[in-house]
Amino acid sequence: MECPLSKKTTIVLATHGTKFFFDYSFEPSS
């Protein structure tokens, strides 16, 4: 049985991770 909070956290992390990836890819600061 999955914990709703854990599932939500995973989705949030995935979303933020994807956003960061695209932001870094399209706007490289280095």
OpenMM code with the backbone's topology and positions (N, CA, C; nanometers):
from openmm import Vec3, app, unit

residues = "MET GLU CYS PRO LEU SER LYS LYS THR THR ILE VAL LEU ALA THR HIS GLY THR LYS PHE PHE PHE ASP TYR SER PHE GLU PRO SER SER".split()
positions = [
    Vec3(0.0855, -0.1199, 0.0000),
    Vec3(0.0000, 0.0000, 0.0000),
    Vec3(0.0889, 0.1247, 0.0000),
    Vec3(0.0693, 0.2084, -0.0999),
    Vec3(0.1525, 0.3274, -0.1115),
    Vec3(0.1013, 0.4402, -0.0231),
    Vec3(0.1929, 0.5194, 0.0251),
    Vec3(0.1541, 0.6339, 0.1066),
    Vec3(0.1270, 0.7529, 0.0146),
    Vec3(0.0095, 0.8126, 0.0241),
    Vec3(-0.0276, 0.9250, -0.0630),
    Vec3(0.0756, 1.0378, -0.0573),
    Vec3(0.1281, 1.0627, 0.0625),
    Vec3(0.2245, 1.1709, 0.0779),
    Vec3(0.3515, 1.1401, 0.0003),
    Vec3(0.3970, 1.0149, 0.0099),
    Vec3(0.5191, 0.9763, -0.0607),
    Vec3(0.4988, 0.9878, -0.2108),
    Vec3(0.3802, 0.9453, -0.2564),
    Vec3(0.3514, 0.9511, -0.3998),
    Vec3(0.3482, 1.0967, -0.4456),
    Vec3(0.2862, 1.1825, -0.3652),
    Vec3(0.2793, 1.3246, -0.4002),
    Vec3(0.4189, 1.3853, -0.4020),
    Vec3(0.4996, 1.3470, -0.3038),
    Vec3(0.6355, 1.3998, -0.2963),
    Vec3(0.7151, 1.3604, -0.4190),
    Vec3(0.6983, 1.2357, -0.4618),
    Vec3(0.7700, 1.1872, -0.5799),
    Vec3(0.7310, 1.2682, -0.7023),
    Vec3(0.6005, 1.2948, -0.7162),
    Vec3(0.5516, 1.3723, -0.8306),
    Vec3(0.6081, 1.5143, -0.8258),
    Vec3(0.6072, 1.5738, -0.7074),
    Vec3(0.6577, 1.7107, -0.6918),
    Vec3(0.8057, 1.7168, -0.7263),
    Vec3(0.8822, 1.6197, -0.6752),
    Vec3(1.0258, 1.6176, -0.7029),
    Vec3(1.0508, 1.5999, -0.8512),
    Vec3(0.9728, 1.5134, -0.9143),
    Vec3(0.9898, 1.4884, -1.0572),
    Vec3(0.9589, 1.6156, -1.1361),
    Vec3(0.8529, 1.6850, -1.0949),
    Vec3(0.8136, 1.8077, -1.1640),
    Vec3(0.9206, 1.9149, -1.1494),
    Vec3(0.9668, 1.9353, -1.0259),
    Vec3(1.0690, 2.0365, -1.0017),
    Vec3(1.1989, 1.9983, -1.0707),
    Vec3(1.2306, 1.8691, -1.0696),
    Vec3(1.3530, 1.8219, -1.1339),
    Vec3(1.3482, 1.8487, -1.2831),
    Vec3(1.2310, 1.8232, -1.3433),
    Vec3(1.2155, 1.8459, -1.4870),
    Vec3(1.2257, 1.9944, -1.5185),
    Vec3(1.1629, 2.0773, -1.4354),
    Vec3(1.1670, 2.2219, -1.4569),
    Vec3(1.3106, 2.2725, -1.4480),
    Vec3(1.3826, 2.2241, -1.3470),
    Vec3(1.5215, 2.2652, -1.3299),
    Vec3(1.6050, 2.2215, -1.4491),
    Vec3(1.5793, 2.1000, -1.4966),
    Vec3(1.6539, 2.0459, -1.6103),
    Vec3(1.6334, 2.1328, -1.7338),
    Vec3(1.5080, 2.1688, -1.7615),
    Vec3(1.4798, 2.2507, -1.8795),
    Vec3(1.5346, 2.3922, -1.8624),
    Vec3(1.5205, 2.4469, -1.7418),
    Vec3(1.5729, 2.5815, -1.7176),
    Vec3(1.7233, 2.5840, -1.7386),
    Vec3(1.7907, 2.4795, -1.6910),
    Vec3(1.9364, 2.4739, -1.7022),
    Vec3(1.9785, 2.4488, -1.8466),
    Vec3(1.8985, 2.3691, -1.9161),
    Vec3(1.9324, 2.3351, -2.0545),
    Vec3(1.9146, 2.4555, -2.1472),
    Vec3(1.8048, 2.5292, -2.1275),
    Vec3(1.7769, 2.6419, -2.2161),
    Vec3(1.8487, 2.7689, -2.1717),
    Vec3(1.8836, 2.7750, -2.0418),
    Vec3(1.9549, 2.8923, -1.9929),
    Vec3(2.0765, 2.8500, -1.9113),
    Vec3(2.1792, 2.7981, -1.9766),
    Vec3(2.3004, 2.7566, -1.9061),
    Vec3(2.3706, 2.8774, -1.8448),
    Vec3(2.3998, 2.8694, -1.7166),
    Vec3(2.4610, 2.9832, -1.6484),
    Vec3(2.6118, 2.9689, -1.6411),
    Vec3(2.6654, 2.8582, -1.6898),
    Vec3(2.8092, 2.8368, -1.6819),
    Vec3(2.8713, 2.8400, -1.8213),
] * unit.nanometer
topology = app.Topology()
chain = topology.addChain("A")
for resn in residues:
    res = topology.addResidue(resn, chain)
    for name in ("N", "CA", "C"):
        topology.addAtom(name, app.Element.getBySymbol(name[0]), res)
